[in-house]
Amino acid sequence: MRYHQIAMFEALIHRSALRTALVNRDEVTLQPIFRWIIKNISDYRIVRLVSDVGLMVLDLYGHQLGKSPEIDELFDALRERVNVNMEASHIAWSVGGMCDLLVAGSKAA
């Protein structure tokens, strides 16, 4: 099922129809999309796709934050997931930099 969702979102983006597909949703029909974003935001293989969908959702519905407890909870979960992924990314870059220094040092010796 996951591949069908990915293919659907990719097709919507390719056809410039993502906004049209996401607009005019109520909190019940928006929740599955938010959950899909939260679930898949840490998958490096589709992070660009998930980010594009997430940014579109935030653009369309960001002004409604504070109006629905369910959406607010999902937004908080998304924010927390993004923060965890950002921290992991920073650590990975730091480790990569240390490895580069070690390799450069071994070549100089």
Secondary structure, 3 states (H helix, E strand, C coil): CHHHHHHHHHHHHHCCCHHHHHCCCCHHHHHHHHHHHHHHCCCCCCHHHHHHHHHHHHHHHHHHCCCCHHHHHHHHHHHHHHHHHHHHHHHHHHHHHHHHHHHHHHHHC
